[in-house]
Amino acid sequence: MNHDFARTLTLLRKEKGLSQKSVANSLGISQALLSHYEKGVRECGLNFVVKCADFYNVSCDYLLGRSAEKTGSTILVNEIPDGDKVDNKNFNIITTLNKKLISNSLTIIFEMLSRCKNNDLIMEVSYLIMIFIYKILRILHRSEKKNNSEMFKLSEYVANDYADASIKVAEGKIISIIKNRPVDKLHKMGEDKVNFDMSTKTLHEKYSALSSSLFNLIKNSEQKISDTIKSDK
């Protein structure tokens, strides 16, 4: 049974503010049957999937959880929009400052990773950052009761703990790769090993335009950590 279909079917209806009764009538089935489909109690046929795709103007791949895009397309590197070119006119000074500090620091990290050419390391670092962002999104999402839980596959009751566990696993794999102690068939650094030289001198020389952002991010982070330590005493 495809649980993604049930979740997405419910999400699309709620996003449009439609009742089960009205959607069921439009799709030519009973409200009870639609309820079963949305709860994942019963599995529908392919014809109904196509009918739902047409009704909500989305692809079958999106309905079945095979694509994150409603059109069913697979996003390509050159199609990903540049966040720095998005209209930021509503950003205040604090928002703009912190976004630049984080964005510029990430640019340095990924430039370092690109030189090591170890895809396992690149992916594990990427997953680590993605999960941190995911955790923030979940916190912001549940602040509004009107937000639909069907936007996420995992229940909020387990998502946070599993995210924390995934973070620790990713951290462990990153350390294992760098120290040439592979786990779960991860490749050793071998000839791809790069000396991640991070002295203030080398960072400034290699990333003159971005290094100040990284240094400020370090300073702000350590200040926050120090404040936390002091508050626990």
Secondary structure, 3 states (H helix, E strand, C coil): CCHHHHHHHHHHHHHCCCCHHHHHHHHCCCHHHHHHHHHCCCCCCHHHHHHHHHHHCCCHHHHCCCCCCCCCCCCCHHHCCCHHHCCCCCCCHHHHHHHHHHHHHHHHHHHHHHHHCCHHHHHHHHHHHHHHHHHHHHHHHCCCCCCCHHHCCCCHHHHHHHHHHHHHHHHHHHHHHHCCCCCCCCCCCHHHCCCCCCCHHHHHHHCCCCHHHHHHHHHHHHHHHHHHHHHHC
